[in-house]
């Protein structure tokens, strides 16, 4: 088949009309034309770091939505399902991905569990990491979140990094706020990238010390505004990623959104496209075509170089999206899971108020939180209660704390998507509502739920309590409905309340979070009491 459009050549940094011939799964010829043509051929966009599970869709269904936006490949850390199901969970993701012609490079997740301070469903040893890295579908060691362990020389972490080094594979980092000598020690251990920088100076230091920086714009963590100035100075050291993207956001846009914003800000078109299309291929050695004769036929046809509206997406010589229609059908997915806890009662969520309460302050668009102190007398009405329930065994609820920032006026919300161990996390205005929301999730063996105004909303997630087996558009619409209910009916000011909720149990991101075992200081890496007076040293 021969197609005509303007070729955006990232090697020559030129734009010219061509006829492009596809034969089999490769580009056979690219011939210059002496007349005007419409549209532009680009290499496909690549998400350089994403947890596909965050889309609430298995890989085959994720691909059906992603190709609409010109995405042809992802670098995907199956960390979420690995924490629930271990190696069989990773194998499930690989098997799903192989059902569709979409490039997914999976990582071996070294931090399963992320910390020893929470209950999860599996542990990946250095031997497990070695076995995963030997799989052809696994091409890198994914984010090394336990940066304190790396800096301290933890043998387990260093052994996992050594397995990647032995095979000459890339090693991803995860070190929010890390600076100075500790950063230098972390990099010296073999860490090559970071997607957690939230300040320009932090990212600049990491680049100057040899790291690649991934500019992240996801559903909860949005760092594009802070980091885009790096494009002018360090474009060759950058990639774009979303990290976590909920289904309604994936329905709307993907990496094309990063590209559109960067070009609109005046950055060089070729620099931006190299960040979006070329650098992940080079760094992770992806088998993704780059619009050259003999390459795999992985490319996109866009309407213009402003909106980047996608006309067609081609992967491995197949047109998978054309003029508003995805040319891949929905595939029924298996639903492996692990969910052992039983329904809870209102009294399970009792937490007395203290003279001075430790409060987690959630921040919109960020994974980090702030520590606040609130008085028992006349507390802010925004101070709600948060609980994390062990999903892997029927245990008493020990993970209880106070939280602000969610802004619920009544009711509660709950989710079994709770990074990284994926226990059940619930935030609410009263104990009865918290029990109702949590029990909706427990009854369906995973999902998200909201109760209030005499109503309830619920989206089951039967695949490991993380993903749905329904078509992507249905999941996106169901998610958008429950999300809107939380913001409009229950009063939350957060732009993505469920995404923010999912990170309140992520202990490796400071300042304070909560696990199923209790309130946790992510700076000092130890548990603290919900009552300030019981904490001998101020956090």
N, C-alpha and C positions, 0 to 999 in steps of 0.2 A: 504494500500500500504506500502511496506517495501523498504527502501533505505539504501545503505551502503556507509559509508565514515568515515573519522576520526573526532571524536567529540572534539571540542575545548570547554572544560568545564571551565566556568568562575568562578565557585564556588570552585572546587578542583584545579584549575590552572594546568590542565593536558590535554594531547592530546592522544586519543586512538581510535582504530578502533571499530566501532559499527554498529549494524543494528538498524535502527530507523523505527518504525511502526506508520503510521498515520491512524487514524480511525475517520471519521467525521471531525470535526474541531480541534481535539486535538491529542497530541502525546500519543499513547497507551502504547508503550514500547520502551526502549532503552536497547539493549542487547550487551554485550561485544563480540567481535570477536577475534579469535586467528590467524588471517592471515592479510596480508597487503591489504589495500584498497586504492583507489585514492580519492582525493578531501577532503574537510574539511567542516563539518557542523559548522555554526556560528549562534548565534542569529542575527536577522536582524538589519540593521543600522537604526538609528533614528535621524532625524534633530530636534534638541531641540528648534529651534526658526526659523520660516520662515513665510514670507508673500507669500502664494501660488500665489497671484495675480501677483507677480513680474515675474513669469514664463510666464505670458501672456496667461495662460491656466486655465480653471476652474478645480476644484479639481479632477473630474473624469478623465480628460485628463492628468493632472499633474501626477497622479498615474501611468498611462500607461508608462510614461518616467522614473519615479523614480524607479520602480521595476527592471528595467534593471541593476541598480547599487546596488541592494541589500537593498534598502530602503523599510522598511515595515511599518513605521509610521512617522508622523510629529506632532510637537507641533506648531500649526498654528494660527497666529494672523490675523483675517480678518479685520484688521484696515483700509486697503485701500478701500475696497468696502463699509465698514461702513461709511467712510467719504463722500462717494458719495450717497449712498442709505439708510443709517441708518440700523435699525433692519431688514427690508426686504432684504438688501444686505447680512447680516450675514446668514439669513435663506436660501437664495439662495445657499450660499457656503455649508451649511449643507446638503441641498437636493442633491446637486451635489455629495458630498462625499459619500452619502449613496447609490449611484448607483454602487459603486465598493467595493470589499472586501479589503479595504486598511484602516489602522488605522489613523484617523486624530482627534486629540484632539484640539478643537477650544478654543480660549480665548474670554473673554468679554473685549472689548477695552475701557479703561477709558478716553482716550484723543481724543475724537471726539467732536469738533475739537481739534487738537493738541495744538493750541494756539488761543486766541481771535484776533490775528493780521492778519487773512486771511479769505477768504470766502470759505466755504465748503458746502456740500449738506445736512448735518444732524448734530444733536446734541444728544449725549447719556447722559441722566441724571442718577443720582444714582438709580432711580427707573427702568430705562431701563437696567442698569447694573445688578440689582437684578433679573430682568426677564430673562436676558440671562444666568446668572449663575445658574438659576433653570433648564435650559435645560440639559438633560443628555449628549448631545454632547459637552457641554461647560464645561471645567474642570479647568479653572484658570483665574485670572485677568491678562490680557496681559500687555505689557510694559507700565509702568507709566512714560511717557516721561516728564511730567511737574514736573521735580524735583525741580525747584525753588518754585513752588506752594506747594509741599509737605513739603519742608523745612520751608516755611513761615506759614504753618498750614492752607492752603486753605481749607475751609469747604467742598467744592464740591469734591476735590481730596480725602480728608480723609474719606468722606462718602462712596466713591466707594471702597476704600481699606477696609473699615469696612465691606462691604457686602461680600467680599471674606473671610475675617477673620471669620465672623459669620458662614460661611459654612465650615470652615477648609480647604479652597482651597489655592493653591500657588499664590504668587503675583510676577510678573516679573518686573524687573527694566530696566531703560534706563538712564544712567547718565555718558555720556562721559566726562572724565577729572575731575570728582568730587572727591575731596580728603578732608582729615582733618575732622574738626568738622561738616561741612555741610554733608559730606558723612555719618558720624555717625548718624546724625539726620534723614537722608533719610532712612537708614537701620532700625533705631528704629521705624519708622512708619509702618514697616512690609514688606519692600521690601527684596526679597530673592535672586534675580539673577541679573546679568548684562551681556549684550552681546556687549557693546559699548566700552570696554577698548581697547585702542590702544597702551599702553605702559606697559611693564612688571611690573614696580614698582607700577603703578596705579592698575593693576589687583591683584598684591600681597597684597596690602593694603586692597582691597575689600575682598579678601579671609580671611585675618587675622581678619577682622571685622565681619565675619560670612556669607558672600555672596558666592553663587555658581557662577563661571565664565564660560561663554560659549565662547569657542574659535571659532571665526567667520572667515569663508573664503567664501565670496560671489562673485558676479560679479563685484561689485564696491568696497566694503570694504573688505580688505584682511589683517587680523590681525594675521594669523597663524605664520608668521616668528617672529613677536615680542613676541608672547605669548607662543609658544610651550615649552620653558624652564620650564614653570609651571608644565608640565607633570611629570618631575623628582621629584618635591617637593610636589605637591598638587594634584596628580592624582584623588583622591577621591572627590575633590571639583569641578571637571571639567565636561563639556559636549561639544559636537561639534554642530555647527550650520552654516547655510549659510545665514540666514536672508533674503537676496534677491538674487535670481538666475534667470538670463535671460534664455530664452528657448534654445539657442544654447549651453550655459554652462550646462544646465540640460541634454541635449542630450549627452554631453561628459562625465560628471561625477557628483557625488553628495557627500554624506558623505564618500563614499568609497575613495575619494581623500584625505580627512583628514587622514583617517586610513593608507593609503598607504604611505603618506609622513611621518607620525609619526613613523611608524615601520622602514622605511628606515633610519630615523635619529638615530635609535638604542634604542628607548624607549621600555620598556617591553611590549610584545605582549598582555598580559592579562590586563595590565593597560590601554592600548590604546583601547582594545575592550570593557572594562567596561565603558570607557568614551563614546564610540560610541553606545553601545547597552544596557547597564544596567542602568547607572545613570539617563537618562531621564525617564525610567520606574519607578524607585524608587521615584524620585522627584515629577513627575506629576501623579503618581499612574496610569499609563497607563495599559490597559488590554491587554498587549502584551506578548506573550509567551517568555520564556527564556531558551528553549531547555531542559526542564525537563519533566519527565513523568507526564501526567495530564495537562500540560500547553497547551494553544492554540498552534496549529501547525504554528507558525510564525518563520521561520528560512530561512537561505540561504545556498547554497552549492557553495563553491568557488574552483577554480582550485588549488590555492596555497596560502601561507601566505606571499607572497611578492607583487605580482601584485593584489591579491584579485579579480581576474577576476571571475565574477559571472556566474555560470552554470545554477543555478535554484534559483528562489525566491518563497517561500511558505508563504501564509498569510491565516489564518483561515482555514487551511487544503486544500487550493487550490493552485496548481502550477500556478503562474501568469506570469512566465517568464522561458523559457527553451532554452538553446543553441542558443541564439541570437534572439529569437522570443518572443514578448509580447503576452500572451494568453488572452488578453482583447481587445475587439473591441472598435472603436471610437463611442462615443455617441453624438448625436446632442444636442447642448445646447441651452437653451433659452437665449435671449439677453436683459435683463433689462438695462435701461440706464437713464441718466439725463444730457442733454446737451442743453443749451439755447442760447449761444452766437451766434452772426452772423458774417459773414466774415469781415475781417479787411483790411484797406488800408495802403499803405506805410507810409502815414503821421501820422498814429496812433502810429508809433514807433519812432517819433522824440524825441531826447534827446540831448540838447545842451552840448557841452564840456565845462568844467569849468577850471579855472586856476589850480585847484588841484582836481582831480577826485578820488572819492572812487571807488576802484576796488575790486571785488570778485575774488580771485585767487583759481581756482579749482585745486585739487590735485588728480592725478591718484591713484586709489585703496583706496581712503579715502572718507568718508562722510564729514569730516571737511573741511573748507576752511580757507584761510588766507586773512587778509585785506591788501591791497596794496594802495599806493597813487601814482597817475600818473600825470604828468604835461600836460597841454593843448598843450604846445609847443613840437613838436616832440614826440608824444606818441608812445609807443611800438606797432608795427603792430599787435601783438597778442591780443591787447586789443579790444575786440568785444563788442557787445551790447547784453544784455539779457532782455527779457520781460516776464512777467507772466500775462496771460489774464484770467479774470473771466469767467469760463465756465458756471456758474449757472445763469447768467443774462447777457444781452447785455449792457455792461458798457464801458465807455472810458478806454483805457489802461493806468493804473496808475503805475503799477509795472515795472519800467524801471531802468536799472543800467548798469554799465560797468563790463566786466568780462575778465579774462585772463585764460590761461591754455587749452582752447579748440583747439587753433591752426588752426582754419579753414582758408584756403587761399582764399576761395570764398564761396558764397552761405549761406545756413542756415539749421538748423535742428530744429525740433519741436516735442513735445510729450504731450499727455494728461495724461501720467504717470508722475506725479509730486508730490512726497511725501510732505505733507500727505493729502492735500486737493484736489489734482489732478485737478488743473486748467491747462490751456495750457501754457507750458513753451517753449520759443524759443530763440535760440542763433544764431546770424548771423553777417555777414560782412557788410550788407547794408539793408536799410529799405525795399526795394522792395523784396529782397529774404526772409526776415523775414515774410512779409505778405504772400508770396506764400506758404512757409512751413506751417505757422499757418493755412492758409485756407484749405490746404489739410486735416489737422487734423479735422478742424471744419466741413468740408463738409461730412466727414464720421462719424461725431459724436464721434470722438475719434480715436486715433492711434498714430503712429510715422511716421515722414516724413523727407525727406531731399531733397534739391534742390541745383543745381549748375552744372557747365559745360554744361548748356543747357539741363539738364536732371532732372528728379525727381524720387524718390523712396518713396513708401508709404505702410505701413502695417496697415489696419484698425483693430480697437479693439472695436467691437460693444457691448461687455459685460461691461457696466459701464465705457466705455472708457479705460478699463484696460486689458481686456482679449479678446482673439479671440475665435470664435466658430469653427475654423478649426482644423483638426488633428494636434497633437503636432509636428510631424516631419515636416509638411508643415510650421507651424509657425516658428519652429527653423530655417529652411532653408531660409524663407523670412526675418527673423530677421538678420541672418548672412549676407545675401546679402546687406541689407541696411546699416548694420554696417560696412561692408567692403567698401561700396561706400563712407561713411563719412571719413574713415581712409585713403583710397587709392586715391580717386578722389578729395576729398575736403581737405585732408591734416591734419586731426586731429591726434595728437600723442597719444591720450588717448586709452587705451586698450579696454574700454567699454564706448564710448562717450554717448550713450543714457542712460546707467545706471547712469553715472556721472551727466548728465543733469537732470535726475529725482530727484536728491537730492539737486539741487540748490535752491529749494523752501522750503527745510526742515528747518524751523526756529529754531527748538529745538537743532540743531547741530551747534556749533559755527564755524568760527567767525562771518562772515556776509553772509546773504542770501537775497533773495528777494521774496516777496509774491505779490499777485494781488493788494495789497494796498501800496506797496513801498519797499524800501531798508531797511533791518532790521539788527540790531546788536544783535546777538544771545548770547552775553556775558552780556550785560546790559538789554536785553529784551525790546528794544524800537526801533522805527523807526529812521533812520538817512537820511540825504540828500545825493544824489549822488555827490553833490559838497562839498568838504571838508570844504571850508570856511564858509559854512552855519551850520556846526556842532560845537556848542560852546565848547563842551568837546571832546577831542580826544578819539576815540574808542580804 
